[in-house]
Amino acid sequence: MFQSLAGQLLAASPELRDPNFARSVVLIIQHNEDGAFGLILNRPTPAPLREVWHHVSQSSCDRDDKLHMGGPVEGPLMALHQEYSCCEKSVSSEVFFCSDRDHLERLVTHEGEMKFFAGFAGWSSGQLEGELAEDSWLVWPASADHVFSSDPSLWDEVVRQVSADRMVHLLKIKHIPPDPSMN
């Protein structure tokens, strides 16, 4: 039975050798039986959005947000944000996606958490499932904190969370106190 990973994070397994995805954390935006689409969260480019904005719109943009490389597949400028009025797809209750120029123009005038992306990660039907079966990806629930993080150690954090969770299941630990030293 098919299970969608939309709204989940994929952290590249340490064994994944594809340089496009090494140490990457991908937010899955859409996943169905036809394939999957996501954005790499931890690949900021040196270019601020305002420097490339003229390729998208004639309107002004003073945002200093770094443009992110969303993946190896070319595509339009896209954004993850928290402004419901610009939502084209809800990734979670706190994270929305858009690529429409009118929505992007409105977003650059708002305050708040957002990331802008050039390029995306895409998988054809069955391709992501095959990579998951080969343990190329570690899956973890996404939160707005993950999505909008600018911490360069995001991959380390997600891998650590997945590893700790797997250890708890492997050892059949029923409860871990918040401060194990108090045990």
Backbone as JSON, one array per atom type, in Angstrom:
{
  "sequence": "MFQSLAGQLLAASPELRDPNFARSVVLIIQHNEDGAFGLILNRPTPAPLREVWHHVSQSSCDRDDKLHMGGPVEGPLMALHQEYSCCEKSVSSEVFFCSDRDHLERLVTHEGEMKFFAGFAGWSSGQLEGELAEDSWLVWPASADHVFSSDPSLWDEVVRQVSADRMVHLLKIKHIPPDPSMN",
  "N": [[0.83, -1.19, 0.0], [0.54, 2.22, -0.81], [2.24, 4.9, 0.75], [2.24, 8.23, 1.41], [4.89, 10.59, 1.65], [4.7, 13.27, 1.92], [5.31, 16.34, 3.49], [7.25, 15.36, 5.14], [10.67, 15.04, 6.25], [13.58, 14.22, 4.43], [16.62, 12.99, 5.13], [19.76, 12.76, 3.76], [21.3, 9.67, 3.67], [24.36, 8.74, 5.3], [25.74, 7.09, 3.57], [24.89, 7.76, 1.04], [26.0, 8.64, -2.08], [25.6, 10.43, -4.14], [26.52, 13.51, -5.29], [24.76, 15.64, -5.56], [23.03, 15.4, -3.47], [24.41, 14.84, -1.13], [24.7, 14.95, 2.35], [22.32, 16.37, 2.56], [19.14, 17.82, 3.46], [15.92, 17.24, 2.71], [12.76, 18.61, 2.16], [9.78, 17.06, 1.63], [7.43, 18.02, -0.62], [5.37, 17.18, -2.26], [4.06, 13.95, -2.82], [3.15, 11.17, -4.49], [1.68, 8.38, -6.24], [2.67, 8.88, -8.74], [5.14, 10.03, -8.45], [7.59, 12.1, -6.76], [8.24, 15.3, -5.21], [10.43, 17.7, -3.95], [12.23, 20.02, -1.78], [15.54, 21.02, -1.16], [16.6, 21.9, 1.96], [18.91, 22.83, 3.2], [20.86, 24.17, 1.59], [21.98, 26.94, 1.11], [22.66, 29.61, -1.15], [25.28, 31.94, -2.09], [24.02, 34.17, -3.06], [21.82, 36.85, -2.47], [18.25, 37.07, -2.4], [17.27, 39.49, -3.47], [19.11, 40.1, -5.45], [18.56, 38.45, -7.61], [15.97, 38.86, -8.14], [14.97, 40.51, -10.2], [14.77, 38.84, -12.38], [12.42, 37.6, -12.01], [10.39, 39.43, -11.48], [9.18, 42.79, -12.05], [8.7, 44.32, -9.91], [9.87, 45.77, -6.8], [12.34, 44.41, -4.53], [13.54, 44.1, -1.4], [14.47, 42.23, 0.29], [16.86, 40.44, 2.16], [17.17, 37.74, 2.24], [18.82, 34.66, 1.71], [19.09, 33.01, -1.38], [18.13, 29.68, -1.96], [19.46, 26.57, -3.11], [17.35, 24.43, -4.34], [17.45, 21.92, -5.44], [18.65, 19.6, -8.01], [17.09, 19.81, -10.3], [15.91, 21.99, -12.76], [13.72, 24.77, -12.28], [10.95, 27.01, -11.58], [11.22, 30.06, -9.56], [10.65, 29.41, -6.2], [8.89, 29.26, -3.04], [8.94, 28.61, 0.47], [6.89, 29.25, 3.18], [5.0, 31.09, 5.72], [2.7, 32.47, 5.28], [-0.57, 32.42, 4.93], [-2.29, 33.55, 2.99], [-0.87, 33.42, 0.65], [-0.69, 30.82, -0.02], [-0.28, 28.02, -2.03], [0.0, 25.37, -1.84], [-0.43, 23.43, 0.95], [1.97, 22.36, 3.09], [2.25, 21.64, 5.7], [0.51, 22.38, 8.77], [1.79, 24.68, 9.46], [3.51, 25.4, 7.42], [3.76, 26.57, 4.16], [3.64, 26.38, 0.56], [4.62, 28.03, -2.45], [4.76, 29.12, -5.91], [3.82, 30.82, -7.76], [4.01, 33.89, -9.49], [2.58, 36.21, -8.66], [1.97, 35.57, -6.02], [4.57, 35.32, -4.97], [5.46, 37.95, -5.31], [3.82, 39.25, -3.46], [4.7, 37.98, -1.14], [7.37, 38.92, -0.77], [6.97, 41.36, 0.32], [6.12, 40.96, 2.85], [6.72, 40.39, 6.34], [8.3, 37.85, 8.31], [8.83, 34.25, 8.56], [10.43, 32.67, 5.87], [11.65, 30.94, 2.99], [13.42, 31.01, -0.07], [13.71, 29.39, -3.22], [15.66, 28.08, -5.91], [15.43, 25.71, -8.37], [14.74, 22.18, -7.82], [14.15, 19.03, -6.14], [13.4, 16.01, -7.66], [11.55, 13.0, -8.2], [10.79, 10.19, -10.15], [7.97, 7.98, -10.75], [8.0, 5.49, -8.35], [10.76, 5.73, -8.0], [11.73, 7.13, -5.67], [10.81, 5.4, -3.69], [12.36, 3.16, -4.26], [14.92, 4.16, -3.62], [14.55, 4.58, -0.91], [14.23, 1.94, -0.06], [16.81, 1.07, -0.42], [18.03, 2.23, 1.67], [18.95, 4.86, 1.32], [17.97, 7.2, 2.25], [16.98, 8.88, 5.25], [14.09, 9.14, 7.13], [12.13, 11.66, 8.64], [9.76, 13.39, 10.7], [8.74, 16.62, 9.62], [9.17, 19.9, 10.94], [8.21, 23.34, 11.43], [10.37, 24.64, 12.54], [12.54, 23.09, 11.62], [12.25, 23.51, 8.83], [12.6, 26.32, 8.45], [15.05, 26.76, 9.5], [18.32, 28.12, 9.68], [20.56, 26.99, 10.44], [23.7, 25.61, 9.94], [24.17, 23.0, 10.7], [21.93, 21.43, 10.28], [21.54, 18.95, 8.91], [23.11, 17.19, 10.49], [21.68, 17.37, 12.9], [19.12, 16.28, 12.22], [19.84, 13.68, 11.4], [20.88, 12.74, 13.81], [18.54, 12.79, 15.38], [16.96, 10.85, 14.04], [18.61, 8.6, 14.35], [18.68, 8.3, 17.16], [15.99, 7.75, 17.63], [15.72, 5.32, 16.23], [17.44, 3.72, 17.78], [16.08, 3.63, 20.23], [13.83, 2.16, 19.44], [15.07, -0.22, 18.57], [16.3, -1.17, 20.91], [14.07, -1.53, 22.38], [13.17, 0.31, 24.28], [11.01, 1.68, 26.58], [10.51, 4.15, 27.77], [12.15, 7.23, 27.93], [13.5, 9.35, 30.2], [13.25, 12.98, 30.42], [15.6, 14.05, 31.48], [18.02, 11.94, 31.69], [20.04, 11.64, 33.6], [18.89, 11.97, 36.03], [17.78, 9.63, 36.71]],
  "CA": [[0.0, 0.0, 0.0], [1.31, 3.46, -0.96], [2.2, 5.84, 1.86], [2.84, 9.5, 1.01], [5.85, 11.21, 2.55], [4.52, 14.72, 1.87], [5.43, 16.95, 4.81], [8.32, 14.7, 5.89], [12.05, 15.35, 5.88], [14.49, 13.15, 4.02], [18.03, 13.32, 5.34], [20.6, 11.86, 2.98], [22.06, 8.7, 4.46], [25.8, 8.96, 5.14], [26.23, 6.27, 2.46], [24.44, 8.3, -0.24], [27.18, 9.2, -2.73], [25.23, 11.41, -5.15], [26.93, 14.83, -4.79], [23.61, 16.55, -5.53], [22.26, 15.22, -2.24], [25.25, 14.52, 0.03], [24.43, 15.73, 3.57], [21.18, 17.26, 2.34], [17.85, 17.59, 4.12], [14.9, 17.57, 1.71], [11.36, 18.63, 2.58], [8.92, 16.54, 0.56], [6.27, 18.88, -0.83], [4.31, 16.35, -2.85], [4.48, 12.57, -3.05], [2.03, 10.3, -4.83], [2.11, 7.22, -7.03], [3.33, 9.35, -9.96], [6.48, 10.49, -8.14], [7.74, 12.99, -5.6], [8.82, 16.61, -5.43], [10.84, 18.29, -2.69], [13.2, 21.12, -1.79], [16.66, 20.87, -0.23], [16.5, 23.0, 2.91], [20.19, 23.26, 3.75], [21.81, 24.57, 0.54], [21.89, 28.36, 0.74], [23.65, 30.11, -2.09], [25.77, 33.23, -1.62], [23.21, 35.25, -3.65], [20.57, 37.24, -1.82], [17.07, 37.06, -3.28], [17.12, 40.77, -4.17], [19.99, 40.15, -6.62], [17.99, 37.67, -8.73], [14.54, 39.16, -8.2], [14.61, 41.13, -11.49], [14.44, 37.77, -13.33], [11.08, 37.13, -11.68], [9.38, 40.48, -11.42], [9.59, 44.18, -12.18], [8.5, 44.96, -8.61], [11.11, 45.83, -6.01], [12.54, 43.41, -3.47], [14.63, 44.51, -0.53], [14.77, 41.14, 1.23], [18.24, 39.95, 2.14], [17.15, 36.29, 2.35], [19.66, 33.93, 0.77], [18.42, 32.09, -2.29], [18.56, 28.31, -1.7], [19.45, 25.63, -4.21], [16.35, 23.45, -3.92], [17.75, 20.6, -6.0], [19.32, 19.62, -9.3], [16.15, 19.97, -11.42], [15.56, 23.4, -12.97], [12.31, 25.1, -12.11], [10.71, 28.42, -11.28], [11.47, 30.48, -8.2], [9.64, 28.85, -5.29], [9.07, 29.71, -1.65], [8.28, 28.02, 1.62], [6.54, 30.42, 3.97], [3.95, 30.92, 6.7], [1.66, 33.44, 4.94], [-1.66, 31.62, 4.37], [-2.89, 34.19, 1.81], [-0.04, 33.09, -0.52], [-0.55, 29.36, -0.03], [-0.72, 27.23, -3.18], [-0.03, 24.0, -1.33], [-0.12, 23.35, 2.38], [2.89, 21.26, 3.39], [1.82, 21.29, 7.05], [-0.33, 23.47, 9.29], [2.64, 25.86, 9.66], [4.41, 25.62, 6.29], [3.06, 26.63, 2.88], [4.47, 26.42, -0.64], [4.09, 28.73, -3.62], [5.68, 29.44, -7.01], [3.14, 31.79, -8.6], [4.67, 35.19, -9.41], [1.79, 37.14, -7.85], [2.16, 35.2, -4.61], [5.95, 35.66, -4.61], [5.53, 39.41, -5.19], [3.22, 39.61, -2.18], [5.54, 37.47, -0.05], [8.57, 39.72, -0.53], [6.59, 42.56, 1.06], [5.72, 40.53, 4.19], [7.7, 39.95, 7.33], [8.04, 36.47, 8.71], [9.7, 33.15, 8.13], [10.29, 32.18, 4.51], [12.86, 30.58, 2.24], [13.22, 31.05, -1.51], [14.46, 28.31, -3.84], [15.82, 27.87, -7.34], [15.64, 24.28, -8.56], [14.04, 21.29, -6.9], [14.47, 17.59, -6.19], [12.26, 15.29, -8.21], [11.67, 11.56, -8.37], [9.73, 9.61, -10.98], [7.17, 6.96, -10.09], [8.73, 4.37, -7.79], [12.18, 6.01, -7.79], [12.01, 7.43, -4.26], [10.58, 4.17, -2.93], [13.55, 2.34, -4.47], [16.01, 4.74, -2.84], [14.26, 4.31, 0.51], [14.5, 0.51, 0.16], [18.27, 0.94, -0.37], [18.46, 3.02, 2.84], [19.64, 6.07, 0.89], [17.36, 8.34, 2.94], [16.43, 8.74, 6.59], [12.84, 9.89, 7.15], [11.81, 12.28, 9.93], [8.68, 14.4, 10.56], [9.2, 18.01, 9.49], [8.55, 20.96, 11.74], [8.55, 24.67, 10.92], [11.74, 24.93, 13.0], [13.45, 22.46, 10.65], [12.11, 24.12, 7.51], [13.11, 27.68, 8.39], [16.36, 26.82, 10.15], [19.49, 28.51, 8.89], [21.67, 26.33, 11.12], [24.44, 24.75, 9.01], [24.21, 21.62, 11.18], [20.59, 20.82, 10.18], [21.66, 17.53, 8.54], [23.59, 16.49, 11.68], [20.58, 17.33, 13.86], [18.09, 15.33, 11.78], [20.43, 12.33, 11.46], [20.96, 12.4, 15.23], [17.18, 12.49, 15.83], [16.56, 9.57, 13.46], [19.43, 7.55, 14.98], [18.2, 8.11, 18.54], [14.68, 7.09, 17.54], [15.96, 3.92, 15.84], [18.04, 3.04, 18.92], [15.0, 3.4, 21.19], [13.03, 1.04, 18.93], [15.91, -1.41, 18.53], [16.49, -1.65, 22.28], [12.74, -1.66, 22.98], [13.08, 1.19, 25.44], [9.63, 2.17, 26.66], [10.45, 5.55, 28.18], [13.4, 7.9, 28.23], [13.16, 10.59, 30.92], [13.83, 14.18, 29.81], [16.98, 14.16, 31.98], [18.39, 10.6, 32.11], [20.93, 11.64, 34.76], [18.05, 11.98, 37.22], [17.25, 8.28, 36.84]],
  "C": [[0.88, 1.25, 0.0], [1.13, 4.35, 0.27], [2.95, 7.11, 1.46], [3.79, 10.02, 2.09], [5.76, 12.74, 2.51], [4.55, 15.27, 3.3], [6.51, 16.32, 5.67], [9.67, 15.21, 5.4], [12.74, 14.08, 5.42], [15.9, 13.66, 4.27], [18.85, 12.29, 4.58], [21.36, 10.95, 3.93], [23.55, 9.0, 4.28], [26.4, 8.17, 3.97], [25.83, 6.8, 1.09], [25.59, 9.06, -0.89], [26.86, 10.25, -3.8], [25.58, 12.8, -4.63], [25.8, 15.86, -4.76], [22.89, 16.51, -4.19], [23.11, 14.91, -1.0], [24.97, 15.49, 1.16], [23.28, 16.72, 3.41], [19.99, 16.83, 3.18], [16.8, 18.12, 3.16], [13.54, 17.56, 2.38], [10.54, 18.13, 1.41], [7.65, 17.38, 0.51], [5.09, 18.06, -1.33], [4.86, 14.96, -3.11], [3.21, 11.76, -3.31], [2.57, 9.17, -5.7], [2.81, 7.61, -8.34], [4.76, 9.83, -9.72], [6.49, 11.41, -6.93], [8.48, 14.25, -6.0], [9.19, 17.19, -4.08], [11.86, 19.39, -2.89], [14.28, 20.86, -0.76], [16.68, 22.12, 0.66], [17.85, 23.6, 3.3], [21.26, 23.55, 2.68], [21.65, 26.04, 0.17], [22.98, 28.71, -0.26], [24.19, 31.43, -1.54], [24.87, 34.4, -2.06], [21.98, 35.58, -2.81], [19.44, 37.3, -2.86], [16.99, 38.35, -4.1], [18.0, 40.86, -5.42], [19.45, 39.39, -7.82], [16.53, 38.01, -8.98], [14.12, 39.73, -9.56], [14.33, 40.08, -12.57], [13.01, 37.28, -13.15], [10.04, 38.22, -11.87], [10.0, 41.86, -11.63], [9.42, 44.93, -10.86], [9.81, 44.93, -7.82], [11.13, 44.75, -4.94], [13.76, 43.84, -2.67], [15.02, 43.42, 0.45], [16.21, 40.68, 1.05], [18.31, 38.43, 2.28], [18.08, 35.68, 1.31], [18.77, 33.05, -0.12], [18.98, 30.7, -2.01], [18.52, 27.49, -2.98], [18.55, 24.47, -3.78], [16.59, 22.05, -4.45], [18.31, 20.73, -7.4], [18.4, 19.83, -10.51], [15.79, 21.45, -11.55], [14.06, 23.6, -12.8], [12.17, 26.58, -11.81], [11.19, 28.77, -9.88], [10.32, 29.98, -7.34], [9.91, 29.35, -3.89], [8.33, 28.78, -0.69], [8.07, 29.17, 2.59], [5.43, 30.08, 4.96], [2.78, 31.89, 6.47], [0.52, 32.72, 4.21], [-2.24, 32.22, 3.09], [-2.11, 33.9, 0.53], [0.15, 31.59, -0.68], [-1.11, 28.75, -1.32], [-0.82, 25.76, -2.8], [0.37, 24.07, 0.13], [0.75, 22.13, 2.61], [2.59, 20.72, 4.78], [0.95, 22.45, 7.53], [0.46, 24.76, 9.46], [3.52, 26.22, 8.47], [3.62, 25.52, 4.99], [4.06, 26.79, 1.75], [3.8, 27.3, -1.68], [5.19, 28.93, -4.66], [5.07, 30.46, -7.96], [3.75, 33.18, -8.4], [3.89, 36.18, -8.54], [1.96, 36.84, -6.36], [3.57, 35.57, -4.14], [6.1, 37.17, -4.43], [4.92, 39.88, -3.87], [4.1, 39.16, -1.02], [6.72, 38.38, 0.25], [8.25, 41.03, 0.19], [6.17, 42.23, 2.5], [6.94, 40.25, 5.07], [7.43, 38.48, 7.59], [9.0, 35.48, 8.11], [9.39, 32.74, 6.7], [11.66, 31.85, 3.95], [12.49, 30.55, 0.77], [14.18, 30.07, -2.17], [14.5, 28.43, -5.36], [16.14, 26.39, -7.49], [14.9, 23.47, -7.52], [14.55, 19.87, -7.06], [13.23, 16.88, -6.69], [12.57, 13.82, -8.4], [10.51, 11.08, -9.23], [9.01, 8.52, -10.18], [8.05, 5.79, -9.63], [10.19, 4.64, -7.47], [12.51, 6.29, -6.33], [11.82, 6.18, -3.4], [11.77, 3.22, -3.06], [14.74, 2.84, -3.66], [15.8, 4.52, -1.34], [14.55, 2.85, 0.85], [16.0, 0.24, 0.24], [18.88, 1.68, 0.81], [19.28, 4.25, 2.46], [19.15, 7.3, 1.65], [16.88, 7.95, 4.32], [15.22, 9.65, 6.66], [12.55, 10.4, 8.56], [10.69, 13.29, 9.74], [9.25, 15.82, 10.52], [8.47, 18.9, 10.47], [8.93, 22.29, 11.09], [9.96, 25.05, 11.35], [12.77, 24.32, 12.06], [13.45, 23.25, 9.34], [12.78, 25.49, 7.43], [14.46, 27.86, 9.09], [17.44, 27.29, 9.18], [20.76, 27.89, 9.49], [22.4, 25.42, 10.13], [24.52, 23.3, 9.46], [22.83, 20.94, 11.14], [20.68, 19.33, 9.85], [22.09, 16.72, 9.76], [22.46, 16.31, 12.69], [19.53, 16.28, 13.48], [18.62, 13.91, 11.84], [20.51, 11.86, 12.91], [19.57, 12.02, 15.77], [16.71, 11.13, 15.32], [17.32, 8.43, 14.15], [18.97, 7.27, 16.4], [16.87, 7.38, 18.54], [14.84, 5.61, 17.18], [16.55, 3.12, 17.0], [16.98, 2.71, 19.96], [14.16, 2.2, 20.73], [13.81, -0.27, 18.95], [16.08, -2.02, 19.92], [15.19, -1.85, 23.05], [12.62, -0.89, 24.29], [11.69, 1.81, 25.45], [9.55, 3.65, 27.0], [11.86, 6.06, 28.46], [13.04, 9.19, 28.96], [13.84, 11.78, 30.26], [15.28, 14.4, 30.25], [17.4, 12.8, 32.53], [19.31, 10.57, 33.34], [20.15, 11.65, 36.08], [17.47, 10.59, 37.53], [17.84, 7.54, 38.02]]
}
